[in-house]
Amino acid sequence: DLSTSLVINAPTPAFQRSKLVLGNTVTEAPTAITFMFALNSPLETSDTITLVLPEFTFSSPATPGATGCGSTTFTVADADSGLATAALTFTAATATLNAYQECMVSVGTGVSTGANAQGANLAGRTVAN
């Protein structure tokens, strides 16, 4: 009897693909930030994605632009400017982003790189949703 034995589990939300692009890689310099990603589950309205960007500084980051994200728009909040835990948090604002849909979120101003050079795959630079 399938009605009593069938169990369907939703996948644990995870990034299928992610890429961070900096417009300017010079230390202590203003830079645009672009984060490209696809998730294996929908990103619902009010869900968040947090980028930890060690030592980056923030000064009123611009409203994010979104490309390829359907009708989903994003807001951004910053925290811990200049510290090892400096972070930008993007919040889905207007609509659910479908699972597996490639989305690109950009912040054009209000972000500066940190004082120290960072390797391409720095362990402290993370993303979570």
C-alpha positions in Angstrom: 0.0 0.0 0.0 1.7 3.1 -1.2 -0.3 5.5 0.9 1.4 4.3 4.0 4.8 3.5 2.8 5.7 6.4 0.4 7.9 9.1 2.0 9.2 12.0 0.0 11.9 14.1 1.5 12.8 17.5 0.2 16.5 18.0 -0.5 18.7 19.8 2.0 19.2 23.3 0.4 22.6 23.4 -1.2 24.4 25.4 -3.8 24.7 23.6 -7.1 27.0 26.2 -8.5 28.4 29.5 -7.1 30.9 32.1 -8.2 32.0 35.4 -6.7 33.4 38.0 -9.0 35.1 41.2 -7.8 35.2 44.2 -10.1 38.5 45.4 -8.6 40.9 43.1 -6.9 43.3 45.8 -5.6 43.4 45.9 -1.7 41.5 48.7 0.1 39.7 49.7 -3.0 36.1 50.2 -4.0 34.7 47.2 -5.9 31.5 45.9 -7.4 30.6 42.5 -6.2 28.7 39.9 -8.4 27.6 36.6 -6.9 26.3 33.9 -9.3 24.6 30.9 -8.0 22.0 28.1 -8.4 20.4 26.2 -5.6 18.9 22.7 -5.6 15.8 23.9 -3.9 13.6 27.1 -4.2 14.8 30.3 -2.5 11.5 31.5 -0.9 10.7 35.2 -0.2 12.5 36.2 2.9 15.2 33.5 2.6 18.7 34.7 2.8 22.2 34.1 1.3 25.1 35.3 3.3 28.5 36.0 1.8 31.3 36.2 4.4 34.0 38.5 2.9 36.8 38.8 5.5 38.1 42.3 6.1 35.9 43.9 3.4 34.4 47.2 4.4 30.9 48.5 3.6 29.5 52.0 3.3 25.8 51.8 2.4 25.9 49.1 -0.2 23.8 49.8 -3.3 20.5 48.1 -3.9 21.4 44.8 -5.6 20.7 44.2 -9.2 19.5 40.7 -10.2 19.9 39.0 -13.6 18.5 35.6 -14.6 16.6 35.5 -11.3 13.1 35.5 -12.8 11.0 38.0 -10.9 13.0 37.6 -7.7 14.6 40.8 -6.4 16.9 41.2 -3.5 17.8 43.5 -0.7 21.2 43.6 1.0 22.4 44.2 4.6 26.0 44.4 5.7 27.6 43.4 9.0 31.0 43.5 10.7 32.6 45.9 8.3 36.4 45.5 8.2 36.5 42.4 10.4 37.2 38.7 9.6 33.5 38.1 9.8 32.5 41.0 7.4 29.4 39.9 5.5 26.8 40.8 3.0 23.4 39.2 3.4 21.0 39.1 0.4 17.3 38.6 1.1 14.9 37.4 -1.6 12.4 40.2 -1.6 9.6 39.7 -4.1 9.2 36.2 -5.4 10.4 32.6 -5.0 13.5 31.8 -7.1 13.0 28.4 -8.7 15.4 25.5 -7.8 18.3 25.1 -10.3 17.7 28.5 -11.8 21.0 30.4 -12.3 20.8 33.8 -10.7 23.3 36.7 -10.6 23.1 39.3 -7.9 25.3 42.4 -8.1 26.1 45.3 -5.8 27.8 48.1 -7.7 28.8 50.5 -4.9 29.4 50.7 -1.2 31.8 47.7 -1.0 35.6 47.9 -0.6 38.2 45.1 -0.6 40.2 44.5 2.6 43.6 45.7 3.6 45.3 42.3 2.9 45.6 40.4 -0.3 43.4 37.2 -0.3 43.9 34.0 -2.3 41.3 32.8 -4.7 39.9 30.1 -2.4 40.4 31.7 1.0 39.0 29.4 3.7 37.3 32.3 5.6 35.4 33.5 2.6 32.2 31.5 2.7 28.6 31.4 1.5 25.5 30.0 3.2 21.8 30.1 2.8 
